[in-house]
Amino acid sequence: MLRMTVAAAVAIAFATASYAVVPESEFIPPVGTYSADEMQIVSPPELLEIEKKLDLAREKDPVWFNNYLKKHSEGGSPLPYDPHFGIDKSEYERFLQLVESALTLKIVSRSNLSVAENSSGLRLNSDVYSGVLNGVVIDKGGNFVDTHFGRLTHKKDINQKDPLSPTGPWKGVQWENDNNSERIAFGRLNSGKRILYYRVVGSSREITVILEY
């Protein structure tokens, strides 16, 4: 789990850059219990310095930033520059270079992810981030996912091809809500390992979970 920084949000924008129809059954975990690595996006020192400026600007106007990230969370292109960022355009261009090539993932903890079948579909349980994934249900028909915060009905396939992204290339399937403030994705990395990505952003919460298992 990590607090989603602007850099991580940009990285996710790169990570969801292209979509293609892929076999869904390959990505949804079967019933069972999995040993999972909880991952965190790590920034190099130069990027951290720019992030501090962005975070200060974000603290001054959190509503604008949240609306901006929701508006530009799709499409697969870098987030457009805006003076609200609190940095000049050249510094932002350097920021994008670092985001695209220098972000990495590290293991911050290990936990279990369990998948059980019930009358509604597949039910998840995990102790990461105070159990935020506990009770998440993937509809039996794959049409939606129910979480603690609501129902995610907008479904799309992911085909991440960029080898420089923090996760590397991966394919998967994702569900999100109407305003892009909550999403969950299941997929497979090129290594064959599975990945689960969950994010929810709101006025009183900001949660990101990345599991490899």
C-alpha positions as CSV (number, residue, x, y, z in Angstrom):
1,M,0.0,0.0,0.0
2,L,1.1,3.6,-0.6
3,R,-0.3,7.0,-0.7
4,M,-0.7,7.8,-4.4
5,T,1.8,10.6,-5.3
6,V,1.5,12.5,-8.5
7,A,4.4,10.5,-9.9
8,A,2.7,7.2,-9.1
9,A,-0.5,8.5,-10.8
10,V,1.5,9.4,-13.9
11,A,3.1,6.0,-13.8
12,I,-0.3,4.4,-13.7
13,A,-1.4,6.6,-16.6
14,F,1.5,5.1,-18.6
15,A,0.7,1.6,-17.2
16,T,-2.8,1.7,-18.6
17,A,-1.7,3.1,-21.9
18,S,-3.1,0.6,-24.3
19,Y,-6.1,-1.8,-24.3
20,A,-6.6,-5.0,-26.3
21,V,-9.0,-7.9,-26.0
22,V,-7.3,-10.8,-24.1
23,P,-8.6,-14.0,-22.5
24,E,-10.1,-12.9,-19.2
25,S,-9.9,-16.3,-17.5
26,E,-6.1,-16.1,-17.6
27,F,-6.1,-13.2,-15.2
28,I,-8.8,-13.9,-12.6
29,P,-7.2,-15.9,-9.8
30,P,-8.8,-19.4,-9.3
31,V,-10.1,-20.4,-5.9
32,G,-7.2,-20.9,-3.5
33,T,-4.8,-19.1,-1.1
34,Y,-1.8,-17.3,-2.5
35,S,1.4,-15.9,-0.9
36,A,1.5,-12.3,-2.1
37,D,4.2,-9.6,-2.1
38,E,2.9,-6.1,-1.4
39,M,4.7,-3.7,-3.7
40,Q,5.4,0.0,-3.5
41,I,6.5,2.4,-6.2
42,V,9.9,3.8,-5.4
43,S,11.2,7.2,-6.8
44,P,14.9,8.2,-7.3
45,P,16.2,11.2,-5.3
46,E,15.9,13.7,-8.2
47,L,12.3,12.7,-8.7
48,L,11.5,12.9,-5.0
49,E,12.6,16.6,-5.0
50,I,10.2,17.4,-7.8
51,E,7.5,15.4,-6.1
52,K,7.9,17.5,-2.9
53,K,7.0,20.6,-4.9
54,L,4.1,18.9,-6.6
55,D,2.8,17.6,-3.3
56,L,3.0,21.1,-1.8
57,A,1.0,22.4,-4.7
58,R,-1.5,19.6,-4.3
59,E,-2.0,20.4,-0.6
60,K,-2.8,23.9,-1.5
61,D,-5.6,22.9,-3.9
62,P,-6.5,19.2,-3.4
63,V,-9.9,19.5,-5.0
64,W,-8.4,20.8,-8.3
65,F,-5.7,18.0,-8.3
66,N,-8.2,15.2,-7.6
67,N,-10.5,16.5,-10.4
68,Y,-7.4,16.8,-12.7
69,L,-6.2,13.3,-12.1
70,K,-9.7,11.9,-12.6
71,K,-10.1,13.8,-15.9
72,H,-6.8,12.7,-17.3
73,S,-6.6,9.2,-15.9
74,E,-7.4,7.6,-19.3
75,G,-5.9,7.7,-22.8
76,G,-2.3,6.5,-22.2
77,S,-0.6,9.9,-22.6
78,P,1.4,11.9,-20.0
79,L,-0.7,14.1,-17.8
80,P,-0.8,17.6,-19.5
81,Y,1.3,20.4,-17.8
82,D,-0.6,22.9,-15.8
83,P,0.7,25.9,-13.7
84,H,-1.2,24.5,-10.7
85,F,1.7,22.0,-10.4
86,G,3.9,24.6,-8.8
87,I,6.8,23.9,-11.2
88,D,7.7,25.2,-14.6
89,K,7.2,23.3,-17.8
90,S,10.9,22.3,-18.2
91,E,11.0,20.8,-14.7
92,Y,7.7,19.0,-15.5
93,E,9.3,17.5,-18.7
94,R,12.2,16.3,-16.6
95,F,9.7,14.8,-14.2
96,L,8.0,12.9,-17.0
97,Q,11.3,11.5,-18.2
98,L,12.1,10.2,-14.7
99,V,8.6,8.8,-14.2
100,E,8.8,6.9,-17.5
101,S,12.3,5.4,-16.9
102,A,13.3,5.6,-13.3
103,L,10.4,4.4,-11.1
104,T,10.8,0.9,-9.7
105,L,8.7,-1.4,-7.5
106,K,10.0,-2.8,-4.2
107,I,8.5,-5.4,-1.8
108,V,7.3,-3.7,1.4
109,S,5.6,-6.7,3.1
110,R,4.3,-10.2,2.5
111,S,0.8,-11.4,3.1
112,N,-1.8,-13.9,1.9
113,L,-4.5,-13.4,-0.7
114,S,-7.4,-15.9,-0.6
115,V,-10.1,-16.4,-3.2
116,A,-13.3,-18.3,-2.3
117,E,-16.4,-19.0,-4.3
118,N,-19.8,-18.0,-3.1
119,S,-23.3,-17.6,-4.7
120,S,-22.3,-14.2,-6.2
121,G,-19.0,-15.1,-7.6
122,L,-15.4,-15.0,-6.3
123,R,-14.8,-13.4,-2.9
124,L,-11.3,-12.0,-1.9
125,N,-9.7,-11.8,1.5
126,S,-6.4,-10.3,2.4
127,D,-4.8,-8.5,5.4
128,V,-3.2,-5.7,3.4
129,Y,-4.2,-2.1,4.2
130,S,-6.4,-3.1,7.1
131,G,-8.4,-5.5,5.0
132,V,-9.5,-3.2,2.3
133,L,-9.7,-6.1,-0.1
134,N,-11.7,-8.3,2.3
135,G,-15.2,-9.0,0.9
136,V,-14.4,-7.7,-2.6
137,V,-16.5,-9.9,-4.9
138,I,-15.9,-10.5,-8.6
139,D,-19.3,-11.1,-10.2
140,K,-19.8,-14.7,-11.4
141,G,-20.4,-13.4,-15.0
142,G,-17.5,-11.0,-14.8
143,N,-19.8,-8.0,-15.4
144,F,-18.8,-6.1,-12.3
145,V,-16.8,-6.0,-9.0
146,D,-18.3,-5.1,-5.7
147,T,-16.0,-3.4,-3.1
148,H,-16.5,-1.7,0.3
149,F,-17.1,1.6,-1.6
150,G,-19.4,0.6,-4.3
151,R,-19.9,-1.3,-7.6
152,L,-17.4,-1.1,-10.4
153,T,-19.2,-1.7,-13.7
154,H,-16.9,-0.3,-16.4
155,K,-14.8,-3.1,-17.7
156,K,-11.8,-3.0,-20.0
157,D,-8.8,-5.2,-20.9
158,I,-5.2,-4.0,-20.3
159,N,-2.2,-4.7,-22.5
160,Q,0.7,-2.8,-21.0
161,K,3.6,-3.0,-23.5
162,D,6.1,-0.5,-22.0
163,P,9.2,-2.4,-20.6
164,L,10.3,0.7,-18.7
165,S,7.1,1.0,-16.6
166,P,7.4,0.1,-12.9
167,T,5.6,-3.2,-13.4
168,G,7.1,-4.0,-16.8
169,P,4.8,-5.4,-19.5
170,W,1.6,-7.1,-18.4
171,K,-1.9,-8.0,-19.6
172,G,-5.1,-8.1,-17.6
173,V,-8.6,-7.0,-17.0
174,Q,-9.9,-3.9,-15.1
175,W,-13.1,-2.6,-13.6
176,E,-13.7,1.0,-12.5
177,N,-16.6,3.2,-11.4
178,D,-18.4,6.0,-13.2
179,N,-16.0,8.8,-12.3
180,N,-12.7,6.8,-12.4
181,S,-12.2,7.3,-8.6
182,E,-12.0,3.6,-7.9
183,R,-10.6,0.7,-10.0
184,I,-9.3,-2.8,-9.6
185,A,-7.3,-4.8,-12.1
186,F,-6.1,-8.4,-12.3
187,G,-3.4,-9.5,-14.6
188,R,-0.2,-11.5,-15.4
189,L,3.3,-10.2,-15.7
190,N,5.7,-11.4,-18.4
191,S,7.3,-13.5,-15.7
192,G,4.1,-15.4,-15.3
193,K,3.4,-14.0,-11.8
194,R,-0.1,-12.6,-11.2
195,I,-0.6,-8.9,-10.3
196,L,-3.5,-7.2,-8.5
197,Y,-3.8,-3.4,-8.6
198,Y,-6.4,-1.5,-6.6
199,R,-6.9,2.2,-6.2
200,V,-9.6,4.4,-4.6
201,V,-9.4,8.2,-4.3
202,G,-11.9,10.5,-2.5
203,S,-12.1,13.6,-0.4
204,S,-11.3,11.5,2.8
205,R,-9.3,8.6,1.4
206,E,-6.5,7.7,-0.9
207,I,-5.6,4.0,-1.1
208,T,-3.4,2.1,-3.5
209,V,-2.6,-1.6,-3.3
210,I,-0.3,-3.5,-5.6
211,L,0.1,-7.2,-5.0
212,E,2.3,-9.7,-6.9
213,Y,1.5,-13.4,-6.3
